[in-house]
Amino acid sequence: NPQNVKPIHKILRNMKRAGRNFMILTARGREAEPAIVDYLKQQGLHHDGVRVVGLGTSEANAKADYLREVLRQNDHDHLMFVDDAGGNVEHVSALSKEFPNINIRARKINY
């Protein structure tokens, strides 16, 4: 039963309009990925540059670990991360020490 989180919806809408790629990184399992894609399509937010990744774990460092590998394997100059869990935000924010040439912004959102 997905709910529209207005601040996130606005960010994703603006990124789509600007032709930017984005990733939905969720603690839910991979089996949730198609439903998330369907929801994004219903909201008019899905495009070719959208990637949905179900990690299947809610460990606080899991999202940071995944993003660390993404940053190592790809050429990025910035990363914007928003999450409602403070631990996830702290772990992702700490990646800036490992990747000083990448502008990493991580912030906690409340909804």
Biopython code that builds the backbone (N, CA, C, O; Angstrom):
import numpy as np
from Bio.PDB.StructureBuilder import StructureBuilder

atoms = [
    (1, "ASN", "N", (0.838, -1.182, 0.000)),
    (1, "ASN", "CA", (0.000, 0.000, 0.000)),
    (1, "ASN", "C", (0.886, 1.249, 0.000)),
    (1, "ASN", "O", (1.037, 1.890, 1.040)),
    (2, "PRO", "N", (1.472, 1.604, -1.147)),
    (2, "PRO", "CA", (2.419, 2.725, -1.187)),
    (2, "PRO", "C", (1.751, 4.064, -0.906)),
    (2, "PRO", "O", (0.575, 4.276, -1.199)),
    (3, "GLN", "N", (2.533, 4.943, -0.337)),
    (3, "GLN", "CA", (2.067, 6.295, -0.057)),
    (3, "GLN", "C", (3.000, 7.286, -0.730)),
    (3, "GLN", "O", (4.214, 7.090, -0.763)),
    (4, "ASN", "N", (2.429, 8.338, -1.260)),
    (4, "ASN", "CA", (3.206, 9.379, -1.904)),
    (4, "ASN", "C", (3.842, 10.264, -0.829)),
    (4, "ASN", "O", (3.134, 10.917, -0.061)),
    (5, "VAL", "N", (5.160, 10.286, -0.777)),
    (5, "VAL", "CA", (5.892, 11.161, 0.145)),
    (5, "VAL", "C", (6.229, 12.420, -0.650)),
    (5, "VAL", "O", (7.130, 12.415, -1.489)),
    (6, "LYS", "N", (5.499, 13.490, -0.377)),
    (6, "LYS", "CA", (5.571, 14.690, -1.216)),
    (6, "LYS", "C", (6.977, 15.236, -1.442)),
    (6, "LYS", "O", (7.311, 15.564, -2.580)),
    (7, "PRO", "N", (7.823, 15.350, -0.404)),
    (7, "PRO", "CA", (9.170, 15.878, -0.670)),
    (7, "PRO", "C", (9.971, 14.980, -1.629)),
    (7, "PRO", "O", (10.705, 15.476, -2.483)),
    (8, "ILE", "N", (9.824, 13.673, -1.481)),
    (8, "ILE", "CA", (10.550, 12.745, -2.354)),
    (8, "ILE", "C", (9.956, 12.783, -3.756)),
    (8, "ILE", "O", (10.688, 12.770, -4.746)),
    (9, "HIS", "N", (8.646, 12.829, -3.838)),
    (9, "HIS", "CA", (7.983, 12.913, -5.143)),
    (9, "HIS", "C", (8.486, 14.142, -5.911)),
    (9, "HIS", "O", (8.775, 14.065, -7.105)),
    (10, "LYS", "N", (8.583, 15.256, -5.217)),
    (10, "LYS", "CA", (9.043, 16.496, -5.849)),
    (10, "LYS", "C", (10.484, 16.362, -6.340)),
    (10, "LYS", "O", (10.803, 16.786, -7.451)),
    (11, "ILE", "N", (11.353, 15.777, -5.518)),
    (11, "ILE", "CA", (12.750, 15.581, -5.906)),
    (11, "ILE", "C", (12.824, 14.702, -7.152)),
    (11, "ILE", "O", (13.516, 15.037, -8.113)),
    (12, "LEU", "N", (12.108, 13.576, -7.134)),
    (12, "LEU", "CA", (12.149, 12.651, -8.271)),
    (12, "LEU", "C", (11.555, 13.286, -9.525)),
    (12, "LEU", "O", (12.079, 13.096, -10.623)),
    (13, "ARG", "N", (10.476, 14.032, -9.370)),
    (13, "ARG", "CA", (9.874, 14.729, -10.517)),
    (13, "ARG", "C", (10.868, 15.710, -11.136)),
    (13, "ARG", "O", (11.009, 15.777, -12.357)),
    (14, "ASN", "N", (11.552, 16.466, -10.287)),
    (14, "ASN", "CA", (12.529, 17.439, -10.791)),
    (14, "ASN", "C", (13.710, 16.751, -11.465)),
    (14, "ASN", "O", (14.228, 17.234, -12.472)),
    (15, "MET", "N", (14.130, 15.625, -10.905)),
    (15, "MET", "CA", (15.240, 14.889, -11.512)),
    (15, "MET", "C", (14.826, 14.325, -12.877)),
    (15, "MET", "O", (15.613, 14.347, -13.824)),
    (16, "LYS", "N", (13.613, 13.831, -12.972)),
    (16, "LYS", "CA", (13.136, 13.322, -14.253)),
    (16, "LYS", "C", (13.085, 14.442, -15.279)),
    (16, "LYS", "O", (13.543, 14.275, -16.409)),
    (17, "ARG", "N", (12.532, 15.582, -14.890)),
    (17, "ARG", "CA", (12.448, 16.734, -15.810)),
    (17, "ARG", "C", (13.824, 17.161, -16.302)),
    (17, "ARG", "O", (13.983, 17.572, -17.451)),
    (18, "ALA", "N", (14.816, 17.061, -15.424)),
    (18, "ALA", "CA", (16.173, 17.475, -15.784)),
    (18, "ALA", "C", (16.929, 16.362, -16.519)),
    (18, "ALA", "O", (18.077, 16.552, -16.921)),
    (19, "GLY", "N", (16.289, 15.210, -16.694)),
    (19, "GLY", "CA", (16.934, 14.103, -17.386)),
    (19, "GLY", "C", (17.991, 13.399, -16.558)),
    (19, "GLY", "O", (18.886, 12.756, -17.106)),
    (20, "ARG", "N", (17.894, 13.516, -15.246)),
    (20, "ARG", "CA", (18.876, 12.909, -14.347)),
    (20, "ARG", "C", (18.495, 11.475, -14.030)),
    (20, "ARG", "O", (17.315, 11.129, -13.979)),
    (21, "ASN", "N", (19.491, 10.659, -13.821)),
    (21, "ASN", "CA", (19.272, 9.281, -13.401)),
    (21, "ASN", "C", (19.092, 9.238, -11.889)),
    (21, "ASN", "O", (19.655, 10.058, -11.164)),
    (22, "PHE", "N", (18.307, 8.279, -11.423)),
    (22, "PHE", "CA", (18.212, 8.081, -9.983)),
    (22, "PHE", "C", (17.939, 6.622, -9.674)),
    (22, "PHE", "O", (17.502, 5.845, -10.523)),
    (23, "MET", "N", (18.213, 6.285, -8.428)),
    (23, "MET", "CA", (18.065, 4.914, -7.962)),
    (23, "MET", "C", (17.169, 4.911, -6.731)),
    (23, "MET", "O", (17.326, 5.731, -5.826)),
    (24, "ILE", "N", (16.242, 3.987, -6.715)),
    (24, "ILE", "CA", (15.459, 3.722, -5.518)),
    (24, "ILE", "C", (16.122, 2.515, -4.866)),
    (24, "ILE", "O", (16.101, 1.412, -5.411)),
    (25, "LEU", "N", (16.705, 2.735, -3.708)),
    (25, "LEU", "CA", (17.420, 1.695, -2.981)),
    (25, "LEU", "C", (16.595, 1.371, -1.745)),
    (25, "LEU", "O", (16.445, 2.207, -0.854)),
    (26, "THR", "N", (16.064, 0.164, -1.694)),
    (26, "THR", "CA", (15.143, -0.191, -0.621)),
    (26, "THR", "C", (15.631, -1.401, 0.165)),
    (26, "THR", "O", (16.316, -2.275, -0.366)),
    (27, "ALA", "N", (15.264, -1.430, 1.438)),
    (27, "ALA", "CA", (15.582, -2.573, 2.283)),
    (27, "ALA", "C", (14.696, -3.774, 1.937)),
    (27, "ALA", "O", (14.993, -4.905, 2.325)),
    (28, "ARG", "N", (13.620, -3.521, 1.214)),
    (28, "ARG", "CA", (12.754, -4.626, 0.797)),
    (28, "ARG", "C", (13.531, -5.564, -0.119)),
    (28, "ARG", "O", (14.571, -5.194, -0.664)),
    (29, "GLY", "N", (13.025, -6.762, -0.280)),
    (29, "GLY", "CA", (13.681, -7.741, -1.137)),
    (29, "GLY", "C", (13.483, -7.445, -2.613)),
    (29, "GLY", "O", (12.684, -6.588, -2.990)),
    (30, "ARG", "N", (14.219, -8.162, -3.432)),
    (30, "ARG", "CA", (14.159, -7.971, -4.884)),
    (30, "ARG", "C", (12.758, -8.197, -5.439)),
    (30, "ARG", "O", (12.394, -7.632, -6.470)),
    (31, "GLU", "N", (11.975, -9.024, -4.754)),
    (31, "GLU", "CA", (10.626, -9.285, -5.237)),
    (31, "GLU", "C", (9.740, -8.041, -5.217)),
    (31, "GLU", "O", (8.695, -8.019, -5.866)),
    (32, "ALA", "N", (10.150, -6.999, -4.475)),
    (32, "ALA", "CA", (9.396, -5.746, -4.418)),
    (32, "ALA", "C", (9.704, -4.817, -5.593)),
    (32, "ALA", "O", (8.960, -3.869, -5.842)),
    (33, "GLU", "N", (10.782, -5.078, -6.306)),
    (33, "GLU", "CA", (11.222, -4.175, -7.384)),
    (33, "GLU", "C", (10.141, -3.914, -8.434)),
    (33, "GLU", "O", (9.899, -2.751, -8.758)),
    (34, "PRO", "N", (9.473, -4.946, -8.985)),
    (34, "PRO", "CA", (8.454, -4.669, -10.007)),
    (34, "PRO", "C", (7.309, -3.790, -9.500)),
    (34, "PRO", "O", (6.815, -2.935, -10.235)),
    (35, "ALA", "N", (6.887, -3.994, -8.257)),
    (35, "ALA", "CA", (5.805, -3.175, -7.704)),
    (35, "ALA", "C", (6.250, -1.724, -7.553)),
    (35, "ALA", "O", (5.453, -0.810, -7.763)),
    (36, "ILE", "N", (7.492, -1.505, -7.199)),
    (36, "ILE", "CA", (8.002, -0.142, -7.064)),
    (36, "ILE", "C", (8.067, 0.522, -8.434)),
    (36, "ILE", "O", (7.701, 1.689, -8.574)),
    (37, "VAL", "N", (8.526, -0.204, -9.436)),
    (37, "VAL", "CA", (8.558, 0.334, -10.804)),
    (37, "VAL", "C", (7.143, 0.684, -11.252)),
    (37, "VAL", "O", (6.925, 1.751, -11.826)),
    (38, "ASP", "N", (6.183, -0.195, -10.998)),
    (38, "ASP", "CA", (4.785, 0.077, -11.362)),
    (38, "ASP", "C", (4.282, 1.343, -10.681)),
    (38, "ASP", "O", (3.616, 2.165, -11.310)),
    (39, "TYR", "N", (4.595, 1.503, -9.407)),
    (39, "TYR", "CA", (4.171, 2.696, -8.680)),
    (39, "TYR", "C", (4.793, 3.954, -9.292)),
    (39, "TYR", "O", (4.110, 4.962, -9.473)),
    (40, "LEU", "N", (6.078, 3.892, -9.607)),
    (40, "LEU", "CA", (6.736, 5.046, -10.219)),
    (40, "LEU", "C", (6.089, 5.387, -11.558)),
    (40, "LEU", "O", (5.919, 6.561, -11.885)),
    (41, "LYS", "N", (5.731, 4.372, -12.326)),
    (41, "LYS", "CA", (5.050, 4.601, -13.605)),
    (41, "LYS", "C", (3.704, 5.268, -13.383)),
    (41, "LYS", "O", (3.353, 6.206, -14.100)),
    (42, "GLN", "N", (2.948, 4.802, -12.405)),
    (42, "GLN", "CA", (1.644, 5.397, -12.097)),
    (42, "GLN", "C", (1.772, 6.861, -11.706)),
    (42, "GLN", "O", (0.886, 7.671, -11.981)),
    (43, "GLN", "N", (2.886, 7.190, -11.061)),
    (43, "GLN", "CA", (3.121, 8.568, -10.618)),
    (43, "GLN", "C", (3.781, 9.423, -11.697)),
    (43, "GLN", "O", (4.007, 10.616, -11.489)),
    (44, "GLY", "N", (4.092, 8.825, -12.843)),
    (44, "GLY", "CA", (4.756, 9.555, -13.923)),
    (44, "GLY", "C", (6.215, 9.833, -13.648)),
    (44, "GLY", "O", (6.776, 10.783, -14.194)),
    (45, "LEU", "N", (6.844, 9.020, -12.807)),
    (45, "LEU", "CA", (8.228, 9.258, -12.392)),
    (45, "LEU", "C", (9.232, 8.295, -13.010)),
    (45, "LEU", "O", (10.439, 8.494, -12.876)),
    (46, "HIS", "N", (8.756, 7.270, -13.673)),
    (46, "HIS", "CA", (9.674, 6.268, -14.213)),
    (46, "HIS", "C", (10.182, 6.700, -15.579)),
    (46, "HIS", "O", (9.424, 7.245, -16.382)),
    (47, "HIS", "N", (11.451, 6.462, -15.843)),
    (47, "HIS", "CA", (12.047, 6.675, -17.162)),
    (47, "HIS", "C", (13.243, 5.753, -17.286)),
    (47, "HIS", "O", (13.557, 5.016, -16.352)),
    (48, "ASP", "N", (13.906, 5.784, -18.417)),
    (48, "ASP", "CA", (15.009, 4.851, -18.669)),
    (48, "ASP", "C", (16.155, 4.988, -17.675)),
    (48, "ASP", "O", (16.911, 4.036, -17.480)),
    (49, "GLY", "N", (16.300, 6.138, -17.048)),
    (49, "GLY", "CA", (17.398, 6.356, -16.119)),
    (49, "GLY", "C", (17.083, 5.986, -14.682)),
    (49, "GLY", "O", (17.827, 6.351, -13.772)),
    (50, "VAL", "N", (15.988, 5.266, -14.465)),
    (50, "VAL", "CA", (15.590, 4.878, -13.110)),
    (50, "VAL", "C", (15.998, 3.432, -12.862)),
    (50, "VAL", "O", (15.775, 2.547, -13.688)),
    (51, "ARG", "N", (16.594, 3.224, -11.713)),
    (51, "ARG", "CA", (16.977, 1.876, -11.318)),
    (51, "ARG", "C", (16.394, 1.602, -9.935)),
    (51, "ARG", "O", (16.511, 2.433, -9.034)),
    (52, "VAL", "N", (15.774, 0.451, -9.768)),
    (52, "VAL", "CA", (15.201, 0.057, -8.480)),
    (52, "VAL", "C", (15.978, -1.161, -7.991)),
    (52, "VAL", "O", (16.124, -2.149, -8.709)),
    (53, "VAL", "N", (16.474, -1.074, -6.755)),
    (53, "VAL", "CA", (17.284, -2.149, -6.187)),
    (53, "VAL", "C", (16.728, -2.525, -4.822)),
    (53, "VAL", "O", (16.675, -1.696, -3.913)),
    (54, "GLY", "N", (16.318, -3.767, -4.684)),
    (54, "GLY", "CA", (15.883, -4.303, -3.403)),
    (54, "GLY", "C", (17.034, -5.041, -2.747)),
    (54, "GLY", "O", (17.522, -6.037, -3.281)),
    (55, "LEU", "N", (17.468, -4.562, -1.597)),
    (55, "LEU", "CA", (18.618, -5.162, -0.909)),
    (55, "LEU", "C", (18.240, -6.369, -0.065)),
    (55, "LEU", "O", (19.067, -7.257, 0.143)),
    (56, "GLY", "N", (17.020, -6.416, 0.419)),
    (56, "GLY", "CA", (16.596, -7.546, 1.231)),
    (56, "GLY", "C", (17.131, -7.537, 2.648)),
    (56, "GLY", "O", (17.137, -8.571, 3.316)),
    (57, "THR", "N", (17.580, -6.388, 3.114)),
    (57, "THR", "CA", (18.075, -6.266, 4.486)),
    (57, "THR", "C", (17.895, -4.829, 4.970)),
    (57, "THR", "O", (17.962, -3.884, 4.184)),
    (58, "SER", "N", (17.666, -4.682, 6.266)),
    (58, "SER", "CA", (17.524, -3.346, 6.845)),
    (58, "SER", "C", (18.722, -2.974, 7.722)),
    (58, "SER", "O", (18.649, -2.028, 8.506)),
    (59, "GLU", "N", (19.815, -3.713, 7.590)),
    (59, "GLU", "CA", (21.017, -3.364, 8.351)),
    (59, "GLU", "C", (21.442, -1.941, 8.000)),
    (59, "GLU", "O", (21.406, -1.548, 6.834)),
    (60, "ALA", "N", (21.841, -1.179, 9.000)),
    (60, "ALA", "CA", (22.123, 0.245, 8.819)),
    (60, "ALA", "C", (23.224, 0.520, 7.805)),
    (60, "ALA", "O", (23.218, 1.575, 7.171)),
    (61, "ASN", "N", (24.161, -0.393, 7.637)),
    (61, "ASN", "CA", (25.261, -0.143, 6.710)),
    (61, "ASN", "C", (25.009, -0.717, 5.313)),
    (61, "ASN", "O", (25.831, -0.516, 4.420)),
    (62, "ALA", "N", (23.907, -1.418, 5.102)),
    (62, "ALA", "CA", (23.670, -2.115, 3.828)),
    (62, "ALA", "C", (23.587, -1.158, 2.646)),
    (62, "ALA", "O", (24.169, -1.422, 1.594)),
    (63, "LYS", "N", (22.876, -0.059, 2.807)),
    (63, "LYS", "CA", (22.746, 0.890, 1.696)),
    (63, "LYS", "C", (24.087, 1.555, 1.399)),
    (63, "LYS", "O", (24.444, 1.742, 0.236)),
    (64, "ALA", "N", (24.823, 1.908, 2.436)),
    (64, "ALA", "CA", (26.148, 2.508, 2.236)),
    (64, "ALA", "C", (27.089, 1.522, 1.557)),
    (64, "ALA", "O", (27.854, 1.908, 0.673)),
    (65, "ASP", "N", (27.044, 0.264, 1.956)),
    (65, "ASP", "CA", (27.898, -0.745, 1.332)),
    (65, "ASP", "C", (27.574, -0.886, -0.153)),
    (65, "ASP", "O", (28.479, -0.982, -0.982)),
    (66, "TYR", "N", (26.297, -0.899, -0.486)),
    (66, "TYR", "CA", (25.893, -1.011, -1.882)),
    (66, "TYR", "C", (26.362, 0.219, -2.673)),
    (66, "TYR", "O", (26.912, 0.089, -3.767)),
    (67, "LEU", "N", (26.139, 1.402, -2.110)),
    (67, "LEU", "CA", (26.530, 2.631, -2.803)),
    (67, "LEU", "C", (28.047, 2.751, -2.935)),
    (67, "LEU", "O", (28.540, 3.307, -3.916)),
    (68, "ARG", "N", (28.781, 2.242, -1.968)),
    (68, "ARG", "CA", (30.242, 2.237, -2.058)),
    (68, "ARG", "C", (30.675, 1.508, -3.332)),
    (68, "ARG", "O", (31.544, 1.989, -4.060)),
    (69, "GLU", "N", (30.073, 0.357, -3.597)),
    (69, "GLU", "CA", (30.424, -0.410, -4.797)),
    (69, "GLU", "C", (29.998, 0.316, -6.066)),
    (69, "GLU", "O", (30.715, 0.285, -7.067)),
    (70, "VAL", "N", (28.858, 0.957, -6.036)),
    (70, "VAL", "CA", (28.408, 1.747, -7.193)),
    (70, "VAL", "C", (29.403, 2.861, -7.480)),
    (70, "VAL", "O", (29.768, 3.085, -8.634)),
    (71, "LEU", "N", (29.844, 3.558, -6.443)),
    (71, "LEU", "CA", (30.784, 4.661, -6.620)),
    (71, "LEU", "C", (32.146, 4.160, -7.102)),
    (71, "LEU", "O", (32.810, 4.843, -7.882)),
    (72, "ARG", "N", (32.559, 3.004, -6.659)),
    (72, "ARG", "CA", (33.838, 2.436, -7.106)),
    (72, "ARG", "C", (33.796, 2.030, -8.571)),
    (72, "ARG", "O", (34.790, 2.166, -9.285)),
    (73, "GLN", "N", (32.656, 1.536, -9.019)),
    (73, "GLN", "CA", (32.553, 0.969, -10.359)),
    (73, "GLN", "C", (32.129, 1.965, -11.437)),
    (73, "GLN", "O", (32.228, 1.658, -12.625)),
    (74, "ASN", "N", (31.672, 3.119, -11.058)),
    (74, "ASN", "CA", (31.141, 4.078, -12.023)),
    (74, "ASN", "C", (31.761, 5.447, -11.820)),
    (74, "ASN", "O", (32.336, 5.749, -10.774)),
    (75, "ASP", "N", (31.628, 6.255, -12.838)),
    (75, "ASP", "CA", (32.163, 7.613, -12.799)),
    (75, "ASP", "C", (31.063, 8.572, -12.351)),
    (75, "ASP", "O", (30.203, 8.958, -13.143)),
    (76, "HIS", "N", (31.100, 8.949, -11.084)),
    (76, "HIS", "CA", (30.103, 9.874, -10.531)),
    (76, "HIS", "C", (30.818, 11.092, -9.970)),
    (76, "HIS", "O", (31.938, 10.999, -9.469)),
    (77, "ASP", "N", (30.156, 12.227, -10.062)),
    (77, "ASP", "CA", (30.718, 13.417, -9.426)),
    (77, "ASP", "C", (29.877, 13.865, -8.234)),
    (77, "ASP", "O", (30.313, 14.702, -7.444)),
    (78, "HIS", "N", (28.672, 13.309, -8.103)),
    (78, "HIS", "CA", (27.867, 13.629, -6.928)),
    (78, "HIS", "C", (26.897, 12.495, -6.613)),
    (78, "HIS", "O", (26.556, 11.674, -7.464)),
    (79, "LEU", "N", (26.470, 12.488, -5.357)),
    (79, "LEU", "CA", (25.497, 11.525, -4.870)),
    (79, "LEU", "C", (24.593, 12.251, -3.892)),
    (79, "LEU", "O", (25.062, 12.852, -2.925)),
    (80, "MET", "N", (23.307, 12.194, -4.146)),
    (80, "MET", "CA", (22.335, 12.737, -3.204)),
    (80, "MET", "C", (21.561, 11.552, -2.645)),
    (80, "MET", "O", (21.000, 10.758, -3.400)),
    (81, "PHE", "N", (21.532, 11.435, -1.335)),
    (81, "PHE", "CA", (20.886, 10.316, -0.653)),
    (81, "PHE", "C", (19.914, 10.866, 0.368)),
    (81, "PHE", "O", (20.280, 11.705, 1.191)),
    (82, "VAL", "N", (18.685, 10.402, 0.320)),
    (82, "VAL", "CA", (17.693, 10.774, 1.336)),
    (82, "VAL", "C", (17.086, 9.495, 1.885)),
    (82, "VAL", "O", (16.845, 8.540, 1.147)),
    (83, "ASP", "N", (16.843, 9.488, 3.188)),
    (83, "ASP", "CA", (16.308, 8.301, 3.846)),
    (83, "ASP", "C", (15.614, 8.743, 5.122)),
    (83, "ASP", "O", (15.919, 9.804, 5.668)),
    (84, "ASP", "N", (14.689, 7.937, 5.591)),
    (84, "ASP", "CA", (14.023, 8.261, 6.848)),
    (84, "ASP", "C", (14.701, 7.630, 8.060)),
    (84, "ASP", "O", (14.264, 7.833, 9.193)),
    (85, "ALA", "N", (15.763, 6.868, 7.827)),
    (85, "ALA", "CA", (16.505, 6.237, 8.922)),
    (85, "ALA", "C", (17.843, 6.945, 9.117)),
    (85, "ALA", "O", (18.685, 6.973, 8.219)),
    (86, "GLY", "N", (18.017, 7.503, 10.286)),
    (86, "GLY", "CA", (19.235, 8.257, 10.576)),
    (86, "GLY", "C", (20.506, 7.446, 10.437)),
    (86, "GLY", "O", (21.528, 7.974, 9.996)),
    (87, "GLY", "N", (20.467, 6.170, 10.804)),
    (87, "GLY", "CA", (21.655, 5.316, 10.680)),
    (87, "GLY", "C", (22.089, 5.170, 9.238)),
    (87, "GLY", "O", (23.284, 5.204, 8.943)),
    (88, "ASN", "N", (21.130, 5.006, 8.329)),
    (88, "ASN", "CA", (21.460, 4.920, 6.911)),
    (88, "ASN", "C", (22.116, 6.205, 6.426)),
    (88, "ASN", "O", (23.090, 6.175, 5.674)),
    (89, "VAL", "N", (21.573, 7.323, 6.862)),
    (89, "VAL", "CA", (22.110, 8.627, 6.456)),
    (89, "VAL", "C", (23.535, 8.797, 6.966)),
    (89, "VAL", "O", (24.399, 9.277, 6.232)),
    (90, "GLU", "N", (23.789, 8.414, 8.200)),
    (90, "GLU", "CA", (25.132, 8.546, 8.769)),
    (90, "GLU", "C", (26.145, 7.693, 8.003)),
    (90, "GLU", "O", (27.244, 8.157, 7.697)),
    (91, "HIS", "N", (25.780, 6.462, 7.698)),
    (91, "HIS", "CA", (26.698, 5.567, 6.981)),
    (91, "HIS", "C", (26.987, 6.080, 5.568)),
    (91, "HIS", "O", (28.129, 6.027, 5.111)),
    (92, "VAL", "N", (25.976, 6.567, 4.887)),
    (92, "VAL", "CA", (26.192, 7.090, 3.531)),
    (92, "VAL", "C", (26.994, 8.381, 3.591)),
    (92, "VAL", "O", (27.881, 8.592, 2.764)),
    (93, "SER", "N", (26.702, 9.230, 4.535)),
    (93, "SER", "CA", (27.458, 10.475, 4.690)),
    (93, "SER", "C", (28.946, 10.199, 4.910)),
    (93, "SER", "O", (29.796, 10.937, 4.413)),
    (94, "ALA", "N", (29.257, 9.150, 5.647)),
    (94, "ALA", "CA", (30.649, 8.788, 5.928)),
    (94, "ALA", "C", (31.403, 8.381, 4.666)),
    (94, "ALA", "O", (32.634, 8.372, 4.671)),
    (95, "LEU", "N", (30.710, 8.048, 3.602)),
    (95, "LEU", "CA", (31.376, 7.692, 2.347)),
    (95, "LEU", "C", (32.187, 8.862, 1.779)),
    (95, "LEU", "O", (33.093, 8.653, 0.973)),
    (96, "SER", "N", (31.868, 10.076, 2.191)),
    (96, "SER", "CA", (32.599, 11.236, 1.679)),
    (96, "SER", "C", (34.076, 11.184, 2.056)),
    (96, "SER", "O", (34.908, 11.785, 1.376)),
    (97, "LYS", "N", (34.410, 10.470, 3.133)),
    (97, "LYS", "CA", (35.822, 10.319, 3.508)),
    (97, "LYS", "C", (36.553, 9.407, 2.526)),
    (97, "LYS", "O", (37.728, 9.624, 2.228)),
    (98, "GLU", "N", (35.858, 8.389, 2.025)),
    (98, "GLU", "CA", (36.460, 7.463, 1.061)),
    (98, "GLU", "C", (36.483, 8.031, -0.358)),
    (98, "GLU", "O", (37.329, 7.662, -1.172)),
    (99, "PHE", "N", (35.550, 8.924, -0.638)),
    (99, "PHE", "CA", (35.405, 9.484, -1.984)),
    (99, "PHE", "C", (35.402, 11.012, -1.904)),
    (99, "PHE", "O", (34.368, 11.644, -2.125)),
    (100, "PRO", "N", (36.558, 11.607, -1.590)),
    (100, "PRO", "CA", (36.595, 13.059, -1.382)),
    (100, "PRO", "C", (36.313, 13.868, -2.651)),
    (100, "PRO", "O", (35.974, 15.048, -2.560)),
    (101, "ASN", "N", (36.445, 13.266, -3.813)),
    (101, "ASN", "CA", (36.196, 13.992, -5.060)),
    (101, "ASN", "C", (34.750, 13.901, -5.520)),
    (101, "ASN", "O", (34.396, 14.432, -6.572)),
    (102, "ILE", "N", (33.920, 13.236, -4.742)),
    (102, "ILE", "CA", (32.505, 13.121, -5.070)),
    (102, "ILE", "C", (31.711, 13.928, -4.046)),
    (102, "ILE", "O", (31.876, 13.758, -2.838)),
    (103, "ASN", "N", (30.861, 14.793, -4.542)),
    (103, "ASN", "CA", (30.004, 15.589, -3.675)),
    (103, "ASN", "C", (28.882, 14.688, -3.158)),
    (103, "ASN", "O", (27.941, 14.378, -3.888)),
    (104, "ILE", "N", (28.987, 14.272, -1.904)),
    (104, "ILE", "CA", (27.999, 13.377, -1.300)),
    (104, "ILE", "C", (27.158, 14.178, -0.310)),
    (104, "ILE", "O", (27.664, 14.749, 0.656)),
    (105, "ARG", "N", (25.872, 14.196, -0.585)),
    (105, "ARG", "CA", (24.926, 14.850, 0.318)),
    (105, "ARG", "C", (23.948, 13.794, 0.800)),
    (105, "ARG", "O", (23.270, 13.149, 0.001)),
    (106, "ALA", "N", (23.883, 13.626, 2.097)),
    (106, "ALA", "CA", (22.959, 12.649, 2.684)),
    (106, "ALA", "C", (22.134, 13.376, 3.732)),
    (106, "ALA", "O", (22.669, 14.063, 4.604)),
    (107, "ARG", "N", (20.822, 13.211, 3.630)),
    (107, "ARG", "CA", (19.989, 13.874, 4.627)),
    (107, "ARG", "C", (18.814, 13.003, 5.018)),
    (107, "ARG", "O", (18.283, 12.215, 4.235)),
    (108, "LYS", "N", (18.440, 13.188, 6.266)),
    (108, "LYS", "CA", (17.310, 12.461, 6.828)),
    (108, "LYS", "C", (16.049, 13.236, 6.515)),
    (108, "LYS", "O", (16.000, 14.458, 6.647)),
    (109, "ILE", "N", (15.033, 12.506, 6.098)),
    (109, "ILE", "CA", (13.746, 13.150, 5.855)),
    (109, "ILE", "C", (12.721, 12.587, 6.832)),
    (109, "ILE", "O", (12.801, 11.435, 7.259)),
    (110, "ASN", "N", (11.797, 13.400, 7.158)),
    (110, "ASN", "CA", (10.668, 12.980, 7.997)),
    (110, "ASN", "C", (9.394, 13.161, 7.188)),
    (110, "ASN", "O", (9.232, 14.156, 6.482)),
    (111, "TYR", "N", (8.520, 12.222, 7.290)),
    (111, "TYR", "CA", (7.251, 12.350, 6.571)),
    (111, "TYR", "C", (6.133, 11.745, 7.365)),
    (111, "TYR", "O", (4.984, 11.756, 6.922)),
]
sb = StructureBuilder()
sb.init_structure("model")
sb.init_model(0)
sb.init_chain("A")
sb.init_seg("    ")
for serial, (resi, resn, name, xyz) in enumerate(atoms, 1):
    if name == "N":
        sb.init_residue(resn, " ", resi, " ")
    sb.init_atom(name, np.array(xyz, "f"), 0.0, 1.0, " ", f" {name:<3s}", serial, name[0])
structure = sb.get_structure()
